Amino acid sequence: MAQSSKRIVRDEDICGGEPTIEGRRITVQRIYALVEGRNLPVEEVAQKFDIEIGDVNAALEYYESHPDVIEEFERRRSELEDRADQAGMKDIDEYRPRDG
């Protein structure tokens, strides 16, 4: 497991290597989407996931300081969504192989 900051990690066995909060399956992109996309307060997001406010701030900082990583995972997600759509599936979770 490669650690990118004190709270944000990447592990190919967790969320396909997408940056997450250490010890949780909460992605940096999810945190960013809630705070920046839906304008939820940092405190509310922390409470929603039962994580520290510092974890939310670390995710936001990671998102801003690693645009190449974020862009790569956005590209991967888009490709998966396209393949799932072409296969007639409702969403990418149907298309992804299950952990097992």
N, C-alpha and C positions, 0 to 999 in steps of 0.2 A: 504494500500500500504506500503510495507516494503522498506525502503531506505537503500541501501548498501554502497553508498558513496554519496558525495554531488551532483553528476551529474548522477549517474547510479541508476536506480530503477527497481524493479520487481513488477508487478501487474498482477494477473491472468486474468484480463479483457483486458490486452494489450499484444498482441503477445504471448498469452498462458503462461504468467509469465516469459518469456525469458527476461534477462536483457536488458534494453533499455536506451537510452539517455532520461533524464527526459523531459517530455512534447512532446516527439516525438516518432514515431513508427520505430525508427532506432535501430536495435539490435547491441549489443556488437559484436556478431559474424560477422555481416555484415561489421562493421568498421574494425575489425581485418582482415577479408578476403581481403578487399581492400588494406589496408596498408601493411600487411605482405605477403599475398598471391599474390597480383597483383603488389606489390611494388610501390603503388601510394604514393606520398608525403602527409604527414599529412595535409598540407595546402590545397592541392587539394581536399582531402576527406571532409574537413571542408567546403570548398566552394561549393562542389557538393551538400551537404545536407543543406547548409545555417545554419551551426552551428559554435560554437566557436572552435578554435584549442584546447582549454582546454577540451572540450567535447570529442574530438577524443582521446586525451591523456588519459583522464579518462577511456574511453572504453578500450583502450589498456592495461592500468594498471589493470583494473578489470579482463580482460581476463587472464592475467598472474597470478594474485593473487587469483583467484577463479577457479582452474582447475576442482574441483568437480562439480561445477554448470555448467560450460561449457560442461563438459563430459556428464552430465545428459541430457542437451538439444540436444547435438549431437546424443545421443542414441535415444531420442524421435523422432527427425527428421528422423533418419534412419528407425525407425519402421514405421512412417507415410509413408515414401517413399515406403517401402516394401508393406504396405497394399494398397496404391494407385496403385502400379504396379500390384498387384494381382487382384485388382478390374478393371483393364484395363484402368486406368486413366492416363493422360499424366503427371500430376504432383500432388503434395500434396495439392495444393490450390483447386483442384477439389474435393479432398477427405474430406478436413476439413469442418466441419459445419460452415456455414456463421454466422457472428454476427447478432443478430437480435432480 
